């Protein structure tokens, strides 16, 4: 229940309004392409109900933004890590050799965007996941390094426990988490208590923050930020997309969006799980197309899709310029909807590709093109879809 979450409990302690922007099954990486769509606005304390509408009492930027993708980051299969250096180069991406590097790059992309677009909002990065002692937890180290680089507050919940990560052992008492690495309602209270301790240590001032001289960044003026800590190519948050399609918007409009066309078979926008919309295909060779356009500055394409276990298949991705003589794509890339290594979690993953004239895709700038996805029915998965074909689920597609 959102009212029991640690965010709501902290807001209650502050006697402040609270808006829950959580999205289930999202890693930092998979949230980056859609982070600009998250309204970071404040509401009045009397307007905290879920579903009150995106713009109700939205008067200013939020005072505090809590960012916590740690549970899903801990479980993420690391789609980016599965790419060989040769494939990463072909897709115009920066290869990452470890989960630490991937988490750091994605976290940095989110923080740079938030610091730039919402300079008056205080950020608190929270790592609630509590792996047992001895288990690898590179995400905590990544959060700490990026937060330190930007001067952003970071709370590692395991470090706040008197017993450290030993307190997360299955037989530890009191029991911190009741289900895997997710906190139960008692765990949420512990996290809220730790955050309150952090907030009590923050300086309190009614003076507005100093206005730093702006500098050009990506074609517009932005506050001064330190140089990037990581190679972010393939992780950036698109600020001004040339085209953007989100399944949640398609569902809200009866399943259809201009610029999205089903060419063959059955792709349908709906919620297979309450609150989790997607374009979903379950029939062989089902083909869907998204009309896109490359931008004038570092053109890129992002796709967010689900990876699961048991019944999840793959899709062929093609980029085809409109009006091309052959009508053939320069490259074909396969998006895998099955978690690698037998990991039994379902969560979103993302792929962002550089597609400009100097990239292997060589689409150029200001070029209209089509991104198509065709469901492969090649025996991958366990045949949970109709006609023995596994399903594939797309959450969003955009060009920048």
Beta strands, then each sheet from edge to edge (+ up, - down):
strand 1: 64-67
strand 2: 122-127
strand 3: 153-156
strand 4: 215-217
strand 5: 220-222
strand 6: 243-246
strand 7: 260-264
strand 8: 267-273
strand 9: 276-281
strand 10: 287-293
strand 11: 300-307
strand 12: 314-321
strand 13: 332-336
strand 14: 347-354
strand 15: 368-376
strand 16: 392-399
sheet 1: 1+ 2+ 3+
sheet 2: 4+ 5-
sheet 3: 6+ 16- 9+ 8-
sheet 4: 6+ 16- 11+ 14-
sheet 5: 7+ 10- 15+ 12- 13+
end
